[in-house]
Amino acid sequence: MDNSQRRVGVIGGVRIPFCRNNTAYAEVGNFGMSVKVLGALVERFGLHGVELGEVALGSVIRLSSEWNLAREAVLSSGLAPTTPAITTARACGTSLDNAIIVANKIAAGQIEAGIAAGSDTTSDVPIVYGERLRKRLLAVNRAKTPLDKLKTAFRGFSFGELKPAFPGVAEPRTGMSMGDHCEKMAREWHIARQAQDELALESHRKLAAAYDAGFFDDLIVPFRGLKRDGFLRPDSTLEKLAALKPAFDKSSGHGTLTAGNSTGLSDGAAAVLLGTEAWASEHGLTVQAWLRDAEVAAVDFVRGEGLLMAPTIAVPRMLARHGLTLQDFDYYEIHEAFAAQVLCTLRAWESADYCKQRLGLDAPLGSIDPARLNVHGSSLATGHPFAATGARIIATLAKLLEQKGSGRGLISICTAGGMGVTAILER
């Protein structure tokens, strides 16, 4: 969004509490969570019967029947049924990407307002059977007579074909999980286990303090008996975290990523309302912050780059467009996929060699004030329903900027597939 385009305002957001998979939302699924969060946004901002220009809602893990998830959720949300919707996915960056999609349409004058949202479940997951059984069932469907169908169904059949396959977390091109990749990053950047545990503990303490201060009272909508995120552990200690065994590298004796300093499998949904200042005024609403710019990047993780390092590439590109330095921010919202990933990112920006060799910069980007990092906690404490994280962060940061009255915030999200989605909010 350059200065010749219309400014895009973040009017506000809501989310349901995030929770561990196979708990409170196990029977709800993406559709139920999406309807809940969109309905809550409609209720909060008085959008009953209002036609918006776009609703971009995504999920990473969804059933094949949910191919039109966004549109179906809109039809049950209270918005005007003439509101269009698009179902998207860019792994962990999905709903931040959705904000970019909606914002670009607003900035270009195509629409006046829209919603960016995301929902993900690791409870209600698609179960897929092997290729042999899939082809057998398709052949049965093609067979003409009942006898031919029966013969096709059992010819050469083995019970091994009935073994289901669940959604995988491994990168198809490496066969390694995101945690395995992050372990490699932690070794490359010499990130100690204690530093990871300390960051994780701080995330829980910050989130608990924000809840106690009432920060989330208008951001989180109770759902299915939950009022707070199910991952929050305010009573955790470094001693408890240090006692946990490695979650990924279990055999070498050098693994540092654990269940305590990595995000757990999560269910949840979040949404944010975006619009022009004129549209907001017409509807009796105010803008919390402005979405100034965004950038998406990717790294060649197959040939050795760190899988989760793409934000280190995206951020300096974005800064350069606006003549900003890394220190020109009041808040840094760096998604905590793993504590090690956050620490690798910060160390890379501090590295003169990395900034010169990989980013083409004459000097390192430098360090940031840790007091400004994830000031109300992040994914290690809230949980990380993949597609919902971006909208959660936007809503949190926009409110922080509104409360401060001025300032600038940086959003950085790493994703599967070696990509990163970043953005700047300001007020």
N, C-alpha and C positions, 0 to 999 in steps of 0.2 A: 504494500500500500504506500505509494509515494504521495507527495504533498498535493498533486493535482487531483487526487481521488478523494472521495468522501471519507470522513473519519468514521470508524466503526467502534461503537460503544459496547462494552460488556455491561449489561443492565443488571444482571445477577444470576445466581445459580442455586440449585438444590441437589441434594443426593440423599439416598437412603444409607443407613449404616452399612458398612462393608462387613462381611463375616466370613468365617472359615467355610470351605466347601463341606457339603454333606451335613450342614447344621440348619439354621433357621430358614434359608431360602432353597433348600434342597428340592422341594416340590413346586417351586414357583417358576423357575426358568427365566430365560431372557425376556420372553413376552410379558410375563407378569411384572418383572422388575422395570421394564421399559415403560409400561403403562402407568405404573405407580409413580415413577420419577417425572414423566411428562405431565401427568395429572397434577402432581404437586407443584410443578412450575406454573401450570395454567392457573391453579388456585392462588398461588402466591402473587402473581402479577395480573390477575383479573383478565385472563385471556379466553374465557369461555366464549365459544362461537367466533373467535377471531381467526381470520385467515392470514397466515404467515407466508412469506415468500418461499421458505424452505425449512425442512427439518432433516438434518443429516445425523443419523443415528447408526452406530456400528456395533458389532460384536466380533470377537475373534473366534470363539468356540460357539457354534450354533448348529441347530438341527437343520436338515435339508428342507424341512417344511417351513423354516423361518427365512426363506430366500427374500421375502419382502417384509422383513421384520419392522423396519422403520415406518412404512406406510400403514401396516396393520396396527401398530402401536398408536400412531396418530389418530386413527379412526376410533380408538377407544379412549382418547386422552381428554376430550372436551374441546379441543381446537375445532375450528370449522373443518368439515370433511373435504373442503376444497383446498386444503393445505397439502402441497406435494411433499414427498419425503424420499430420501435415498438411503439405502443400506450400504454401509462401508466397512472397510477393515484395513488398518495398517498396524497390526499387532498392538503393542503397548502405546503407540502414539495415536490410536484411532480417533479419540474424541477431541484431541488437540488439533489433529488434521481436519476434523469436521468443523471446528471453529474457523480454521483457515478457509475451508470451502465456502462456508456461509459468509465470512467476512469479505472475501474477494468478490462475491456477488453483490454485497452491500456497497463496497467501495466502488465497484464499477457501475452502480446505478441500476442494476438489474432487479434488485429487491430492496425492501425497506427494513425488514427484520426477519430473523430466523432463529432456530434452535440448533445447537450442537450438543450431541449426547452420545453416551456409550453405555453398554450393559454387557456383563460377561458372567458366565456360570462355569464352574468346573465341577458342578454336581450333576446337572442335567445335560450330559454330554452325548454326542452322536456315537453310537457303537457300530463299527463297521466290520463286516465279515470278510474273509479272505477272497482273493480273486477267483479261486476255483469255485467256491460256493456262489459268488456273485454271477459268474458266467453260467453256472448250472441253472440258477433261478431265471436268468434271462432266456436261456434255451427252453426251459419249461414254459415260459410265457409265450414263446414263439410257436411251440408245438400245437398242432391243429386239433387233434382228438384227445379225449381223456386218457385213452390207452397210451398214446404217444407221450403225453405229459408225464404219466406214471413211469414209463420206461426211462425217459430222460432224467427224471428226478432221482432215480436210484442206480442208473448205470454207472458202475465204477465208483460209487459213493463211499467215502470213508468218514468216520466220525471226527477226524482231525479237521475237516472242513468247517465244523461248527464252532471252532475256537474264535472268539471275537477279538477285534483289535480296537483298543481305545485310543483317543487322540494323543499323539506323541508330543513330547516337549523337545525332542532333538532337532537340530538343524539338519534338513535333508542332505545338504552337501558335505557335511562333516561327520554326521552321526553322533555329534556331541550335544549335550544339553546346554542351555544357557548358563547353568551353574558351572559346568565343566569349562566352558569358554571363559567365564569370569575368574575361575581359579587360575587359568593361564595368565590372565591380565594381572591378577594380584601378584603372581610371581614375577612377572616382567617389571612391574612398577614397585616391587618391594613393599607391598602393603601388609602390615603386620596384623595378626589375628586380634590383638588387643585394640588396635585403632578401629577395626571394624566393629567390635563389640561396644566400644565407647560411643561410636556414632549411632548404633542401634539403640542403646540405652537412652541417649539424648532424644531420639525420635519419640520414644514412648513417653518420656517425661514432658516433652514439649506439648505433645498431643493431649496428655492428661491435664496439663495446666490450662490449655486452651478450652477444653471442655468445662473445667471448673470456673473459668472466667466468663463463660456464657458465649464465647465466640461463635460456636456452632448452633446456637439456639434457632437461628433463622435459616441456616444452611442445610441442616440435617432433619429429615422427616422420619419419625419413628415408623417402623415397618416390621410386621410379624413378631412383635414383642421386643424388638431391639430398639434402643435409644442411643447406643454408642457402638463404635466399631468393635467387632468381636475379637480382633487381634490385640487390642490395647492391653498392655501389661504394665501398669504404673508401679507395681511392686517388684518389678524385675531388678536384678542387681548384676554387677560385673561378675561376681562370683558364680551366679546362676548361669550366666551366658558362657563363662569360661568352661563350665562343666559339660557343655554340649559337645557331642562328637561331630566331626566333619560330615556334611550332608552329601558331598559329591566325590571328592578325592578321599576315599575311605581306606585306601591301602598303602599309599606311599609314606604316610606319616607326616606329610607336609601340608595337608589340606587345611584351609583356614575358613572356608565358607560353611556355616552351620544353619540350622533351622532358626536360630536366634538372630543372625545378621543377614538373612535372606528373606525375601517376601514369600509368604505361604500361598497355597492355592485358595483362591478367594471367589466370592460371589458378591455382586453389587451393581449399582447403576448411578449415573450422575448426568446432569444436564445444565446448560447455561443458555441464557437468552441474550442475543446480540441484536443491535439495531442502530439506526442513525439517531442523532440527538433530537431531530425534528419528530421522528416517529415516537420516540420515548415520551417527549413532551405532550404529543397529541393523546397519548394513552395514560397520562398522569404519572409517568415513571421518570426516573433519573438514571443517568449513566454513572456507574461506579468507577470505571476506568476505560481507557482506550486501548484497543489492540493495534499497536503501532506497526509491527512487522512480524514476519515469521520466516523460517528457513528449514528446509529438509535436506539431509545429506546421507550418504552411504559410504561404507568402507569395504575394502576387499578382504573380508575375514577369511575367505577360503584360502588365500595365499599368505595368511599370517597376521593380518591386522587384527586388533582386538575387536571382538564381535560388538561390544557395547560402547565403542569409542566414537561413533559417528557424531554425537553432539559436540565433541571437541572440534570437529570440522565445521559444523553448521554455525555455531555461535560466532566465531571470528568473522565469518562472511557477513553475518547480520550486523555485527558491530561496525565493520568497515563501511557499510552503506550509510550509516548514520554518524560517522565520526565519533563513536563512543569507545570507551575503554571498558575492560571487564570490571573495573572498580566503580563505574558510573551507575550503580544500582543500589537501591535501598533494600531490596529483597531478592534472594536467589531461591527458586523452587526447582531443585534438582531431584528428579524422581529417583527414589531409592529402590531400584530393582534388587540390588545387593548393596550392602554398605561398601564393599570393595569397589564396586563400579563407580560410586560417587567419589571415593578417594582417588581412584585412578584418573578420573576426569580432572579433578582439581590438581593433581600432581602433573598431569600432562600440560595443563595451562601454565604451570610454574616452570616447566622445563624449557630452557633455552634451546636445547638440541631438538626436542620434538617440535617446538614452535617454528624453528628455522627449517628443519628438514621436511617435516610433514605439512606444516601450515604455510610455509614460505614467508614467515615474519622475521623482521630484523631483531626483534626482542621478544622475550616471553610475555604472554598476556598477564602473568603475575598471579598473585594470591587474592583471595577474597576474605572479607571479615567473617569469621565463622559465626558470629552473633547474628548475622543476616541470613544464614542458610537455613531453609526449612524451619522457619521460626515457630510454627505451630505443628511440627512433626510432619512426617511424610509416609511413604508407602510401607516402610518397615513396621510402623505402628498402626496405620489405617487399614492395611491390606492392599492388595493390588488386583482388582478385577480388570483384566487387561484393557479393555476398551473404555472403561469408566475413569481411568486415572487422569487423563488429560482434562476432562471437564471438572473433576474434583479440584485439580490444581488451579485452573482458571478461576473458579468460583472463590477459592480461598484467597488467591492473590488479589483479585479485584476488590474483595472486601477489605483486605489489609490496606490497600492503597486508598480506598474510600475513608477508612478510619484515620489514616495518617493525614489525609487532605491533599497530599501531593506526593510525587515520587515516581520511581521507575522499578519494575520488577522483571527478572529474567526467568523464563521457563525452559527447562532442558529435560527431554525424555528420550531415553534409549529404547530401541525396539529389537525384536527378533529380526533375523535377516540382515543384521549389520546396518541398520538405519537409525537416524536420529531426527527428532522433530523438536524445534525450538521456537520461541516467540518472545516478544517484548510487550509488556503492558505498562502503561503509564497514566498518570493523572496530573 
